[in-house]
Amino acid sequence: MVLIDQSAAHERILYERYLERFSQNQGVSQSCLFPSQLSLSPADFDLVITMKNEIQKLGFEFDPFGKNCIVINGVPPEIGKLSKKDLFEDLIEQFKMNQSEITLNKSENLARSMARRTAVKISEKLSEEEISKIFDLLFACKQPNYTPDGQATFVVLTVDKIISLFN
């Protein structure tokens, strides 16, 4: 029996997808019907502006809009029901946290940050079709066993292992 952590599996799938976008030097963006204005701290604004090309490769389209403010015109198609403003802020916070804890280049850090923030949650109910798709995409990954930070994406329970749990 194979038990899959849907959140960890989806994080791995998205991480590899985002890294591929960086290597191909292209982002996929969905235009916003209603662009969102986002106020940032001066330090975050400077960080975002210096990483604009990398963030665009993830699928965000944005432009400076006044002092320490941006307007988000496009988002990655994977964000689903997530708030574009919250996701953008979370992406920057996760990037800064990763930067302080581990040494990664910008692209890898952004890919990890975005994958973590956009992956389905453990408690999210998925349809059979979505489960099947995650299963197929996970095992098509270069490294399906672990998330970018080393968490297992699945475990295999053999009959012997199940029996040992009850002894």
N, C-alpha and C positions, 0 to 999 in steps of 0.2 A: 504494500500500500504506500502511495506517495502522498504526503501532506504538503500542500503549498501555502506559504504565507502570501496571500494575494497582494498585500501592500508592498512587501519586500520584492516580490516577483515583478510587479509593475514598476517599481523604482528602478530595478535593473534594466528592464526593457526601455524605459524612457531615458535613462542615463546613456545607454549605448546609442539610442536614436539621436540624442542631443550631441554626443561626441561625433557622430557621423555628419551631422549638419555643420559642425565646426570644421571637420576635415574637408568637406565639399565646399566650404566657404559660402554657404547659403542658408537662409532661414525661411521657414514657412510661416506665414502670417495670415491671420483672418482679420479683415478690416472691421473696425468697430462702427456700428450704426450711430452710436453716441459716444464720441471721444470723451475721455475722463481726464480731468485736471488733477495733478498730484503735487502737493507741497512737500518738499524734503528739507532736511536740515542742510546747512551749507556744506558740511563734510560729505553727506550722502549725495547731494547734488553734484559736487565735484567728482565723486567716485563714479556716479552714473554717466556723467558726460565723458569721462576718460575711458569708460568701458562701452561706449555706445555701440561700436561695431560688433563687439562680442555679444552684447545683449540682443542686438538685432538678429544675430544668427540663431538665437533661441526662438525667435518669432515675434518679439516685441517691436513695434514701430512707435517711436516717440520723438518729440522735438522739445527743445527748451521753450518755456512759455513764461516769461517774466523772471523775477528774481527767485532763485531756488525752487523753481516750479517746472514741471514738465506736463505735456499733454500726451496721453496714450492714445494713439490712432489705430493700432493693430495689436493683436495678441496671438500667441500660439494656439493652434486649433485644439490641443490636448487639454486646455484648462477647463472645459466643460462648464459647470455651473459656478465655478470659483469666481470671486470678485476680482476683476483685473487690477484694481488699485491695491487690494489686500495682497494679492499674489505678487505684484511688483515689489511692494514694501517687504514682504516675507522673503523674496528672492535676495534682496539686498542685505537683509539681516542675516540670512543663512550664509550668504557669501562672506560677510564680515566674521561670523562665528567660525566658519571653516578656515578662514585666513589666519585667525588667531590660534587655532588648535593644530592645524596641519599645514604642511608646505605643499601647495599645488599651484600649477600654472592657472591663469585666469580662466581659460576655456574649460579645463577639467573641474575647477571649483564651481563655475557657473552651471555646468552640466549636472554636477552632483546636487547643487542647491536647487535647481529647477526640478530635477527628478524627485527629490525628496518632497518638495512642496506640491507637486501635481499628481503624485501617485495616489491611487485609490486608497482609502482608509481601511483598516482592519475590520471595522464595524459596518462598512458599506456592503449592502446586499447586491450581489451581481447575478445577472441572468445566466442560464446555462451557456448561452452563446458567448457572453463576455468571459466566462470562466474558461471555456474552450479556447478562445482567442488568446487569453493570457498564457495558458498552458503552451500553446503552439509557439507564440512569440518568445516565451522564456527559453524554451529549448532550442530556439534558433539563435539565441544570443551567443556571443563569443565566450562569455563566462557566466553560465546560467546558475551556478551554485551559490553565489553570494551577491549581496548588494555592494555598492562601491565602498561602503565602510566596513565590510566583512561580515555582515549578518547573513545567516543562512536563508536562502529563498525557499528551500524545501528540505524535507527529511524523508528517508525511506524507512518504513517500518516492515521488517521481515517478521515472519511467524515467530521465529526464535526471540526476537526483540520484544514482541508483544507478550509472549509467555513469560519472559524475564521480568516484565513490569509487574506481574502478579505474584512473583515469588518473593 
